[in-house]
Amino acid sequence: MPQQTTGGVLPGPLPEWFPRGLALLRDPALNKGSAFTEREREVLGLRGLLPPHVSTLEQQVDRVLENFRRLDSPLERYIMLESLHDRNEALFFRVIMEHPDETMPVIYTPTVGVACQQYGHIYRSPRGLYISGKDRGRVAEIMRNWPYRDARIIVVTDGERILGLGDLGASGMGIPTGKLALYTACAGVHPRRCLPVMLDVGTNNESLLEDPLYLGLRQRRLTGPAYDDLMAEFIAASQEVFPGIVVQFEDFANHNAFRLLRAYRERICCFNDDIQGTASVTLAGILSALRVTGRPLREQTFLFLGAGEAATGIADLLTQAMVADGLDAVAARGRCWMVDSKGLVVGERTDLIEHKRPYAHPHAQVTGFVEAVRTLEPTAIIGVGAAAQAFNREVITAMAEINERPIVFALSNPTSKAECTAEQAYAWSEGRALFASGSPFDPVEVGGRRFVARQGNNSYIFPGVGLGLVAVQALRVTDSMFSVAAQALADAVGEDDLAQGSLFPALSRVREVSADIAAAVAGIAFSEGLAGIDRPADLRAFMQEQMYQPRYASYVD
C-alpha cells in the first residue's frame, strides 16, 4: 500500500488493487478529501464525488481547526478528531503535529478517560484488534486478520486499570488507540506500524455489565490459569504473526502488571509504560527541578502518595539514578518512601504485597500523609495514587516550611484525580513550588509572576523509546534505556523553561525530543548487544529518517 510520507509522485503505474471512486474516499490511509488534484479526480473516478475546489492541506487544517475550536465539550472534540482519523489519516496527524497543545489533551489525557467511560455510547467505527477470552486456541488466526503486515509495535491492555478510573473492560480500547496516535504524532512511528490490542477478559464493573450499550464480553474477569493461558497465547501469536514486534503493556492492574513484565521482559521486546515510562518522565522532571535547587540527586528524599506500579517503577528508577550518583543500593532505596491506603509503608506491616516490600523501611507507623511529610521531611512529594486533592493546603504548606523550593508532582490523571492543581501548588507555597502534573493546567499568576507548569506526561518518553526500539529492531528493553531517555528529556529543558516554572520542554518540540530519546535508546541497544541491525554512522539522523511525515502523495503524473 502506498505510504503518505514524502509528498512525491508514487513510482510507476498504480497497481490494480488501488481503490477508485468512493472506495478511495473511504480509505483513510489514502484519502486526501478535497485535496485531490484535477488530474487525480479524472483518472481515479472522483469527478463529481467532491466539491469542485481543490484544497491545499493547509486549507484543510484550517477548516478542521475552525470546527474543532467551535466545539465547547472536550468529548465532542474527541469524537470529531476520531472521525477525522477514520476518514483522512494524513490530515488527522498534520493537525495533531502542528497544534499539539490544543489537540493532545483531547486525543489522550485527560479527555481520553471520559471517552473510555463513554466508549459504548460514542462508538463510531472499529479501530484496533479485539482478542477476547472466547478466542483461546485461535489467537494467531485472529491476529492474521489485521490488514497491515508491517506492524512493529503493539499497545495492549486488558482494561482493568484505565488511568485512575479503574476497570472499564473493553471500553479501555481508547487507551491503546490513543497511545499509538501519540507514537505517530510525537515520534513519527508510521501508522501502519502501530497495532492497538484490547485483550477482553471480561469486567467486574457492574455498571458496564448492566449497560445495554457496553461492547465487551458480559462476564466476570478471567483469572488464574485461564487468564495466564490467554496471555501466553497472545504473546506467542504476536511474535509468530509479527516477528520481533514490540509489546507495550498498558493499564493493567497491579496484580498483573508486575508479574507480566517479569514473565516476558527477558523473552520478548516489551515494556510496561505505567511502570517504566512513568518512571522515566518523572526522573526527567526531578533532574530538571534539581537544576533549580542546586542539590544533588543523592541528597533527595522522595515521598510517594500511592504504592502501586507507578510509584514502584519511579522508585526503582530513582534508586538506580541515585546509585549512579554515588549511593549504595540500600541507602538509595532508603530515600524512597510510600504511603498507601493504610498509611506509611513500613517494615513492621504484615499486609504488604511483594512490590511494596523493597520500600518498607523500619519506622513507626504513620497514618496520614501530612504527618508523613512532617515526620520524614521529604524534598519531593509524588502523587500517583489517584487520590484527588490529597495534596491539600496543609500538605503544600508543610512542604514549603521544610524546603525552600519544594518539589510537588501531582501525576495522577485524568484531571479529576489530580492531587492538586497548579494554582494550588503555587499559591499555597507562595510561588516556590517546583510543580509538574499528569494532566494539563493553564498558566498561573501568583505574586505577580507567571508560571507555566507543563504536563509530566509519558508522551514525552514512550514514543521516542518505541521509535528507537523499532528502528534498530531491538531484541529486548532494559532499564538503562529508560534512564538515558530521562536524561535526554531533561537535557531538552532550557533555562527559559526553568525560569517560568516549566520542568519539561514545550510540546511543540516533542518530535525533536523524541528523536534525541530514540537515538539514546538505540545507543544503549547497540552497547548492550541488543540491536538487530548494523550501527548507523549518525544515530540521530537515522532516527529522523525513520519518522513519518503526514504529507499527501501524488497518485498520478
Stockholm file with secondary structure:
# STOCKHOLM 1.0

chainA/1-557         MPQQTTGGVLPGPLPEWFPRGLALLRDPALNKGSAFTEREREVLGLRGLLPPHVSTLEQQVDRVLENFRRLDSPLERYIMLESLHDRNEALFFRVIMEHPDETMPVIYTPTVGVACQQYGHIYRSPRGLYISGKDRGRVAEIMRNWPYRDARIIVVTDGERILGLGDLGASGMGIPTGKLALYTACAGVHPRRCLPVMLDVGTNNESLLEDPLYLGLRQRRLTGPAYDDLMAEFIAASQEVFPGIVVQFEDFANHNAFRLLRAYRERICCFNDDIQGTASVTLAGILSALRVTGRPLREQTFLFLGAGEAATGIADLLTQAMVADGLDAVAARGRCWMVDSKGLVVGERTDLIEHKRPYAHPHAQVTGFVEAVRTLEPTAIIGVGAAAQAFNREVITAMAEINERPIVFALSNPTSKAECTAEQAYAWSEGRALFASGSPFDPVEVGGRRFVARQGNNSYIFPGVGLGLVAVQALRVTDSMFSVAAQALADAVGEDDLAQGSLFPALSRVREVSADIAAAVAGIAFSEGLAGIDRPADLRAFMQEQMYQPRYASYVD
#=GR chainA/1-557 SS CCCTTSCSBCSSSCCTTSCCHHHHHTCTTTCCGGGCCHHHHHHTTCTTTSCSSCCCHHHHHHHHHHHHHHCCCHHHHHHHHHHHHHHCHHHHHHHHHHCHHHHHHHHSTTHHHHHHHTHHHHCCSCCSEEEEGGGTTCHHHHHTTSSCTTCCEEEEECSSSCTTSCCCGGGGGHHHHHHHHHHHHHHCCCGGGEEEEEEECCCCCHHHHTCTTCCSCCSCCCCHHHHHHHHHHHHHHHHHHSTTCEEEECSCCHHHHHHHHHHHTTTSSEEEIIIIIHHHHHHHHHHHHHHHHCCCGGGCCEEEECCSHHHHHHHHHHHHHHHHTTCCHHHHHTTEEEEETTEECBTTCSCCCGGGGGGCBSCCCCCSHHHHHHHHCCSEEEECSCCTTCSCHHHHHHHHHHCSSCEEEECCSSGGGCSSCHHHHHHHTTTCCEEEESSCCCCEEETTEEECCCBCCGGGTHHHHHHHHHHTTCSCCCHHHHHHHHHHHHHTCCHHHHHTTCSSCCGGGHHHHHHHHHHHHHHHHHHTTCCSSCCCSCHHHHHHHHCCCCCCCBSCC
#=GC SS_cons         CCCTTSCSBCSSSCCTTSCCHHHHHTCTTTCCGGGCCHHHHHHTTCTTTSCSSCCCHHHHHHHHHHHHHHCCCHHHHHHHHHHHHHHCHHHHHHHHHHCHHHHHHHHSTTHHHHHHHTHHHHCCSCCSEEEEGGGTTCHHHHHTTSSCTTCCEEEEECSSSCTTSCCCGGGGGHHHHHHHHHHHHHHCCCGGGEEEEEEECCCCCHHHHTCTTCCSCCSCCCCHHHHHHHHHHHHHHHHHHSTTCEEEECSCCHHHHHHHHHHHTTTSSEEEIIIIIHHHHHHHHHHHHHHHHCCCGGGCCEEEECCSHHHHHHHHHHHHHHHHTTCCHHHHHTTEEEEETTEECBTTCSCCCGGGGGGCBSCCCCCSHHHHHHHHCCSEEEECSCCTTCSCHHHHHHHHHHCSSCEEEECCSSGGGCSSCHHHHHHHTTTCCEEEESSCCCCEEETTEEECCCBCCGGGTHHHHHHHHHHTTCSCCCHHHHHHHHHHHHHTCCHHHHHTTCSSCCGGGHHHHHHHHHHHHHHHHHHTTCCSSCCCSCHHHHHHHHCCCCCCCBSCC
//
